[in-house]
Amino acid sequence: MTHEPVTLTIERLAHGGEGVAHLEDGRVVFVTGALPGEQVVAHVGALKKTWARASVDEILEPSPLRIDPACPHASKCGGCDLWHLDPSHEATLKAKAAAETIARLSRLELPEHVAHAAPEHTGYRVRATFRLRRVGEKLLVGYIERGGRRVVDIGSCAVLDPTLELAREALRAAPVRSAVVFAELAGPGEVVYSFTEVSGARVEAFEAWLESMCEGKLVRGARATVGKLRMRVGRPEVDAALAVPALPSLSPIRTAPAGMFRQANPAVNHALVSHVRASLSTDAPFEHLLELFGGAGNLTFAVPDLAKRVTTIEGEGAASKLAKQIAASHATHVTALARTIDASLVDELVALAPDALLLDPPRSGARDVCAALGALESLRHITYVSCDPACLGRDLAALGELGWRVRSLELFDMFPRTAHIESVAVLERA
């Protein structure tokens, strides 16, 4: 259905990067490409019972925060959302939008939030997923288009670490029809590739190409899944200090498996970890700090001196294995466990009797776990790290019903030029 263009006044920025306005009938409308304070002409693409989505056709009154996008792909590429926003105001607007989402969904009285800007808005990203798709003789290498399924071919990507940008461009020679490639910085000047969803590749030719790539200085190693065949070429591993920045420099553990989760922005991750450490610093150490969704130990091994005992639990096998190795080498009072983390784990958690909890769940959150934490009567402190404000808001609602209140809320711009932001909520019993 085609809808008539409408003139809208943008009221604020929503989490997700869209401008928020209201139609004449009162429905809220999310406007792609609009900034707070602007008056725009927009066309409505989706009209629902209580809300709508629209895109800007014309800007009648631009915001003073609007800039010309420095990225030539900004209008089509789905990788970034906010190239039209002055970067000096990005963290403030994103944090405000995230805090509003958290407050609305948690239904809790929140303290004034604090926003932490990224030191750099370009060249920061050390991990990324690329899409490869052959059109005629050309192999497109880029990201999925905004609101669609096609691959946008990227001439250059400004948010990538320079080494990762070289690795992205090197993929143009891949002998495939299509593929998904996760690339990550593995060490100074080196990357590791992980290929999935490979199609149109002759196995022998593809493996020979991977081998030739690993003979150069750029690619340390590669993993690939082609149908049921799994390949490992070169050294598909990363420096352990990149995977776990708090790892002691003299560690006997030098490498970590490729593909494990780690934050994509090292500088902002450092600021976030420092804040988490500060949130757990008290006059006297905690008796027992419990960490759920601990991964390989990004937070774990930055805080072990703040508790007499530390237990970190992770469900992903490779990450949990690395955490166990580090704990065995460097932190004898840290126990790393491999468990599926859900409400069924509560009885085991009760037996651990933690007095402090550190949560860093995936984007889906930890609602079932939060709802079950009422059984942990020993608990007196929670630090919750979240990559999704909506999930954090819902989880805080569950914790609020158990008598917890938010003492502080700080937000970190981990992904400049995108709508994503990391949140850290510190809770205490009301």
C-alpha positions as CSV (number, residue, x, y, z in Angstrom):
1,M,0.0,0.0,0.0
2,T,1.3,3.5,-0.9
3,H,0.9,6.2,1.7
4,E,0.9,9.9,1.2
5,P,4.0,11.8,2.3
6,V,3.7,13.4,5.7
7,T,5.4,16.3,7.4
8,L,6.9,15.4,10.8
9,T,8.7,17.1,13.6
10,I,11.3,14.8,15.1
11,E,11.1,14.7,18.9
12,R,14.0,12.5,19.9
13,L,16.3,9.7,18.9
14,A,15.2,6.1,19.5
15,H,17.5,3.3,20.5
16,G,18.1,1.9,17.0
17,G,19.1,5.2,15.6
18,E,15.7,6.3,14.1
19,G,14.1,9.6,14.8
20,V,10.8,9.5,16.7
21,A,7.7,11.6,15.8
22,H,3.9,11.3,15.9
23,L,1.4,11.1,13.2
24,E,-1.8,13.3,13.4
25,D,-3.7,10.3,14.7
26,G,-1.3,9.9,17.6
27,R,0.6,6.9,16.3
28,V,4.3,6.9,17.0
29,V,6.4,6.8,13.9
30,F,10.1,5.8,13.6
31,V,11.8,7.8,10.9
32,T,15.0,6.4,9.4
33,G,17.6,9.0,8.8
34,A,16.1,11.8,10.9
35,L,17.6,13.6,13.9
36,P,16.0,15.3,16.9
37,G,14.6,18.8,16.3
38,E,14.3,18.3,12.5
39,Q,11.2,18.9,10.4
40,V,11.1,16.5,7.6
41,V,8.8,15.2,4.8
42,A,8.7,11.4,5.0
43,H,7.0,8.5,3.3
44,V,5.4,5.9,5.5
45,G,6.5,2.4,4.6
46,A,4.8,0.4,7.3
47,L,1.6,1.5,9.1
48,K,0.6,-0.6,12.1
49,K,-2.2,-0.2,14.7
50,T,-0.2,1.8,17.2
51,W,3.0,2.7,15.3
52,A,4.6,3.3,11.9
53,R,7.9,3.4,10.1
54,A,9.0,6.0,7.6
55,S,12.0,7.3,5.7
56,V,13.0,10.8,5.0
57,D,12.2,12.3,1.6
58,E,13.2,15.9,2.3
59,I,14.6,17.8,5.3
60,L,12.8,21.1,5.7
61,E,14.6,22.2,8.9
62,P,17.9,20.3,9.5
63,S,19.3,19.7,12.9
64,P,22.5,21.6,13.8
65,L,23.9,18.2,14.6
66,R,23.5,16.9,11.0
67,I,26.6,16.5,8.9
68,D,27.3,15.2,5.4
69,P,28.1,11.5,5.7
70,A,31.8,10.9,5.2
71,C,31.1,7.3,4.2
72,P,30.0,7.0,0.5
73,H,28.0,3.9,1.3
74,A,26.0,5.4,4.2
75,S,22.7,5.6,2.3
76,K,22.6,1.9,1.4
77,C,24.9,-0.1,3.7
78,G,23.3,-1.8,6.7
79,G,26.5,-1.9,8.7
80,C,26.2,1.6,10.2
81,D,23.3,3.9,11.1
82,L,24.6,7.3,12.1
83,W,27.0,8.8,9.6
84,H,24.7,11.8,9.3
85,L,25.2,12.7,13.0
86,D,28.0,14.9,14.4
87,P,30.2,12.3,16.1
88,S,30.9,14.7,19.0
89,H,27.3,14.3,20.0
90,E,26.8,10.6,19.2
91,A,27.5,9.0,22.6
92,T,25.2,11.6,24.3
93,L,22.2,11.0,22.1
94,K,22.7,7.2,21.9
95,A,23.0,6.9,25.7
96,K,19.9,9.1,26.3
97,A,17.9,6.9,23.9
98,A,19.2,3.7,25.5
99,A,18.4,5.0,29.1
100,E,14.9,5.9,28.0
101,T,14.4,2.4,26.7
102,I,15.8,0.8,29.9
103,A,13.6,3.1,32.1
104,R,10.4,2.4,30.1
105,L,10.8,-1.4,30.1
106,S,12.2,-1.8,33.7
107,R,9.6,0.5,35.2
108,L,12.2,1.4,37.8
109,E,13.4,4.8,39.0
110,L,16.9,5.1,37.5
111,P,19.7,7.4,38.5
112,E,21.0,9.9,36.0
113,H,23.0,8.0,33.5
114,V,26.6,8.7,32.4
115,A,27.7,8.5,28.8
116,H,31.2,7.5,27.7
117,A,32.2,8.5,24.2
118,A,34.6,6.4,22.1
119,P,38.1,7.9,21.6
120,E,38.0,7.2,17.9
121,H,35.0,7.0,15.5
122,T,36.9,5.3,12.7
123,G,39.4,2.6,12.4
124,Y,38.4,1.0,15.7
125,R,36.8,-2.3,14.7
126,V,38.9,-5.5,15.0
127,R,36.2,-8.0,14.2
128,A,33.6,-8.0,11.5
129,T,31.5,-10.3,9.3
130,F,31.6,-9.8,5.6
131,R,29.2,-11.0,2.9
132,L,30.6,-12.3,-0.4
133,R,28.3,-12.6,-3.5
134,R,29.4,-13.0,-7.1
135,V,27.5,-11.0,-9.7
136,G,28.7,-11.8,-13.2
137,E,32.5,-11.8,-13.1
138,K,32.7,-9.5,-10.0
139,L,32.8,-10.8,-6.4
140,L,31.0,-8.3,-4.2
141,V,32.6,-7.9,-0.7
142,G,30.6,-6.0,1.8
143,Y,27.6,-6.0,4.1
144,I,23.9,-6.6,3.7
145,E,22.0,-3.5,2.5
146,R,19.8,-1.6,5.0
147,G,16.3,-3.1,5.0
148,G,17.1,-5.7,2.3
149,R,19.0,-8.8,1.4
150,R,21.4,-7.7,-1.3
151,V,25.1,-7.3,-0.7
152,V,26.4,-3.7,-0.8
153,D,29.9,-3.8,-2.4
154,I,32.2,-1.7,-0.2
155,G,35.1,0.2,-1.7
156,S,36.5,1.0,1.7
157,C,35.1,0.7,5.3
158,A,36.0,3.5,7.6
159,V,35.2,1.8,10.9
160,L,37.6,-1.1,10.3
161,D,41.0,-1.4,11.8
162,P,43.4,-0.8,8.9
163,T,44.6,-4.5,9.0
164,L,41.1,-5.7,8.9
165,E,40.3,-3.4,6.0
166,L,43.2,-4.9,4.0
167,A,41.8,-8.4,4.8
168,R,38.4,-7.4,3.6
169,E,39.7,-6.2,0.3
170,A,41.9,-9.4,-0.1
171,L,38.7,-11.5,-0.1
172,R,37.9,-10.3,-3.6
173,A,40.1,-13.1,-5.0
174,A,38.1,-15.8,-3.2
175,P,37.1,-18.6,-5.7
176,V,33.4,-18.8,-4.4
177,R,30.0,-17.8,-5.6
178,S,29.0,-16.7,-2.2
179,A,30.1,-16.9,1.5
180,V,29.9,-15.4,4.9
181,V,33.3,-14.5,6.3
182,F,34.1,-13.6,9.9
183,A,37.5,-11.8,10.0
184,E,39.3,-10.8,13.2
185,L,42.6,-9.2,14.1
186,A,44.8,-12.1,15.3
187,G,48.0,-10.1,16.1
188,P,50.0,-7.2,14.8
189,G,49.3,-7.0,11.1
190,E,47.6,-10.4,11.0
191,V,44.0,-11.6,10.7
192,V,42.2,-15.0,10.8
193,Y,39.3,-15.8,8.5
194,S,36.4,-18.1,9.4
195,F,34.3,-19.0,6.3
196,T,30.7,-20.4,6.5
197,E,27.8,-20.7,4.0
198,V,30.3,-21.2,1.2
199,S,28.7,-22.0,-2.2
200,G,30.0,-22.4,-5.7
201,A,33.5,-23.4,-4.7
202,R,35.5,-26.3,-5.9
203,V,37.0,-27.7,-2.8
204,E,40.5,-28.2,-4.2
205,A,40.7,-24.7,-5.7
206,F,39.2,-23.1,-2.6
207,E,41.7,-24.9,-0.2
208,A,44.6,-24.0,-2.5
209,W,43.6,-20.3,-2.4
210,L,43.4,-20.4,1.4
211,E,46.8,-21.9,1.6
212,S,48.2,-19.3,-0.7
213,M,46.7,-16.6,1.5
214,C,48.2,-18.0,4.6
215,E,51.7,-18.0,3.0
216,G,51.7,-14.2,3.0
217,K,52.0,-11.8,5.9
218,L,48.4,-10.7,6.2
219,V,46.5,-14.0,6.9
220,R,47.7,-16.1,9.9
221,G,45.2,-18.8,9.3
222,A,41.7,-19.8,8.2
223,R,38.8,-22.0,9.0
224,A,36.1,-23.0,6.6
225,T,33.0,-25.1,6.4
226,V,32.1,-26.2,2.9
227,G,29.1,-28.5,3.0
228,K,30.1,-31.2,5.5
229,L,33.8,-30.6,5.0
230,R,35.7,-28.6,7.6
231,M,39.1,-27.1,6.8
232,R,41.9,-25.6,8.9
233,V,44.7,-23.9,7.1
234,G,47.7,-22.1,8.6
235,R,47.2,-21.1,12.2
236,P,43.6,-20.2,12.9
237,E,44.2,-18.7,16.3
238,V,44.6,-15.3,17.8
239,D,47.0,-13.8,20.4
240,A,45.5,-14.7,23.8
241,A,46.1,-11.1,25.0
242,L,43.7,-9.9,22.3
243,A,41.0,-12.4,23.4
244,V,41.5,-11.7,27.1
245,P,43.2,-8.3,27.5
246,A,43.6,-8.7,31.3
247,L,45.8,-11.9,30.8
248,P,49.2,-11.4,32.5
249,S,51.9,-10.5,30.0
250,L,54.1,-13.4,31.2
251,S,51.4,-16.0,30.7
252,P,52.4,-19.3,29.3
253,I,49.1,-19.2,27.3
254,R,50.0,-17.5,24.1
255,T,47.1,-18.2,21.7
256,A,43.3,-18.6,21.8
257,P,41.0,-20.2,19.3
258,A,39.7,-18.1,16.4
259,G,36.0,-17.2,16.5
260,M,35.5,-16.8,20.2
261,F,33.5,-13.8,21.3
262,R,35.4,-10.7,22.3
263,Q,34.6,-7.0,22.1
264,A,35.3,-5.3,18.8
265,N,36.6,-2.0,20.1
266,P,39.7,-2.5,22.3
267,A,39.8,1.1,23.6
268,V,36.2,1.2,24.7
269,N,36.4,-2.3,26.1
270,H,39.3,-1.1,28.3
271,A,37.1,1.7,29.7
272,L,34.2,-0.6,30.3
273,V,36.4,-3.2,32.1
274,S,37.9,-0.4,34.2
275,H,34.4,0.7,35.2
276,V,33.3,-2.8,36.1
277,R,36.3,-3.2,38.3
278,A,35.5,0.1,40.0
279,S,31.9,-1.0,40.5
280,L,33.1,-4.1,42.4
281,S,35.8,-2.3,44.5
282,T,34.8,-2.0,48.1
283,D,36.6,-1.4,51.4
284,A,36.8,-5.1,52.0
285,P,36.9,-7.9,49.3
286,F,33.7,-9.8,48.6
287,E,33.7,-13.3,50.0
288,H,32.5,-15.0,46.7
289,L,32.1,-13.3,43.4
290,L,30.0,-15.2,40.9
291,E,30.2,-14.4,37.2
292,L,27.6,-15.7,34.7
293,F,28.3,-15.7,30.9
294,G,32.0,-15.1,31.7
295,G,33.3,-16.0,28.3
296,A,37.0,-16.5,28.2
297,G,37.6,-14.0,31.0
298,N,37.5,-10.5,29.6
299,L,36.0,-9.3,32.9
300,T,37.0,-12.3,35.1
301,F,40.7,-11.8,35.1
302,A,40.4,-8.0,35.6
303,V,38.8,-8.4,39.0
304,P,40.0,-11.5,40.8
305,D,41.7,-9.6,43.6
306,L,38.3,-8.0,44.6
307,A,37.0,-11.3,46.0
308,K,38.3,-14.1,48.2
309,R,36.8,-16.6,45.8
310,V,35.7,-16.2,42.2
311,T,33.5,-18.6,40.2
312,T,33.0,-17.9,36.5
313,I,30.5,-19.9,34.4
314,E,30.3,-20.0,30.6
315,G,28.2,-22.2,28.3
316,E,30.4,-22.0,25.2
317,G,33.0,-24.7,25.1
318,A,36.1,-23.0,23.7
319,A,35.7,-19.9,25.8
320,S,35.2,-21.9,29.0
321,K,38.2,-24.1,28.2
322,L,40.4,-21.1,27.8
323,A,39.1,-19.6,31.1
324,K,40.0,-22.8,32.9
325,Q,43.5,-22.7,31.5
326,I,44.0,-19.1,32.5
327,A,42.6,-19.8,36.0
328,A,44.8,-22.8,36.5
329,S,47.9,-20.8,35.5
330,H,47.3,-17.5,37.2
331,A,44.4,-17.4,39.6
332,T,44.2,-20.4,42.0
333,H,41.2,-18.9,43.8
334,V,39.2,-18.6,40.4
335,T,37.1,-21.6,39.4
336,A,35.9,-21.7,35.8
337,L,32.9,-23.9,35.0
338,A,31.3,-25.0,31.8
339,R,27.5,-25.0,32.3
340,T,24.3,-24.2,30.3
341,I,23.2,-21.0,32.0
342,D,19.4,-21.0,32.6
343,A,17.0,-21.1,35.5
344,S,17.8,-24.8,36.1
345,L,21.2,-23.7,37.4
346,V,19.8,-21.9,40.4
347,D,20.2,-24.7,42.9
348,E,23.9,-25.0,42.1
349,L,24.2,-21.2,42.4
350,V,22.5,-21.2,45.8
351,A,25.1,-23.8,47.0
352,L,27.9,-21.4,45.9
353,A,26.4,-18.7,48.2
354,P,27.9,-15.7,46.3
355,D,27.6,-12.2,47.8
356,A,28.4,-10.5,44.5
357,L,27.2,-11.3,41.0
358,L,28.7,-10.2,37.6
359,L,26.4,-10.7,34.6
360,D,27.4,-10.3,31.0
361,P,24.8,-12.2,28.9
362,P,24.5,-12.3,25.1
363,R,22.0,-10.0,23.3
364,S,19.1,-12.2,24.3
365,G,19.6,-11.2,28.0
366,A,19.2,-13.4,31.1
367,R,15.6,-12.9,32.1
368,D,15.0,-16.4,33.4
369,V,18.2,-16.3,35.5
370,C,17.3,-12.8,36.9
371,A,13.8,-14.0,37.8
372,A,15.3,-16.9,39.7
373,L,17.8,-14.9,41.7
374,G,15.4,-14.5,44.6
375,A,16.7,-17.8,45.8
376,L,20.2,-16.3,46.3
377,E,19.7,-14.8,49.8
378,S,23.5,-14.3,50.2
379,L,23.7,-11.9,47.3
380,R,24.2,-8.2,48.0
381,H,25.7,-6.7,44.8
382,I,25.0,-7.1,41.1
383,T,27.0,-5.6,38.2
384,Y,25.1,-6.2,34.9
385,V,26.9,-5.6,31.6
386,S,24.5,-5.5,28.6
387,C,24.7,-5.1,24.8
388,D,21.0,-4.6,24.4
389,P,19.1,-1.9,26.3
390,A,15.7,-3.5,25.7
391,C,16.8,-6.9,27.2
392,L,18.5,-5.0,30.1
393,G,15.3,-3.2,30.8
394,R,13.2,-6.4,30.9
395,D,15.8,-8.1,33.1
396,L,15.9,-5.1,35.5
397,A,12.1,-5.3,35.8
398,A,12.5,-8.9,37.0
399,L,15.2,-7.8,39.5
400,G,13.1,-4.9,40.7
401,E,10.3,-7.3,41.6
402,L,12.9,-9.1,43.8
403,G,13.7,-6.0,45.7
404,W,16.8,-4.7,43.8
405,R,17.4,-1.1,42.8
406,V,19.7,0.5,40.3
407,R,22.5,2.4,42.0
408,S,24.3,3.6,38.8
409,L,23.8,3.3,35.0
410,E,26.7,4.0,32.6
411,L,26.8,3.6,28.8
412,F,29.8,3.0,26.6
413,D,29.9,3.8,22.9
414,M,31.4,0.5,21.8
415,F,30.3,0.8,18.1
416,P,30.6,4.4,16.9
417,R,28.6,5.3,13.7
418,T,26.1,2.6,14.6
419,A,23.1,2.6,17.0
420,H,24.6,0.0,19.3
421,I,25.7,0.9,22.8
422,E,26.9,-1.1,25.9
423,S,25.3,-0.5,29.3
424,V,26.6,-1.3,32.8
425,A,24.0,-1.2,35.6
426,V,25.1,-1.6,39.2
427,L,22.4,-2.8,41.6
428,E,22.0,-3.1,45.3
429,R,19.2,-4.4,47.5
430,A,16.5,-1.7,48.1
